[in-house]
Amino acid sequence: MTYKEAIAEIEQILKSLREEQNSIDTLSERVERASELIALCREKLRKAENEVNKVLED
């Protein structure tokens, strides 16, 4: 999954949380998925930052 795809899915989850009546089960699932996606995005950002820093050091 790309960073862009993950962000798009997070945005969709947020939209559904704002606009829909969510059961506690659905809410829990969506929050858990959003948390996984956020972790994925953070990792991709860390990797990109490290790669940029390596290029700048050389």
LINWOPE-V491388 format. One record per backbone hydrogen bond with DSSP energy under -0.5 kcal/mol. NH is the residue of the N-H (numbers start at 1). CO is the residue of the C=O. If there is no record, write none. Layout:
((NH/CO) (NH/CO))
This chain:
((6/2) (7/3) (8/4) (9/5) (10/6) (11/7) (12/8) (13/9) (14/10) (15/11) (16/12) (17/13) (18/14) (19/15) (20/16) (22/20) (27/23) (28/24) (29/25) (30/26) (31/27) (32/28) (33/29) (34/30) (35/31) (36/32) (37/33) (38/34) (39/35) (40/36) (41/37) (42/38) (43/39) (44/40) (45/41) (46/42) (47/43) (48/44) (49/45) (50/46) (51/47) (52/48) (53/49) (54/50) (55/51) (56/52) (57/53) (58/54))
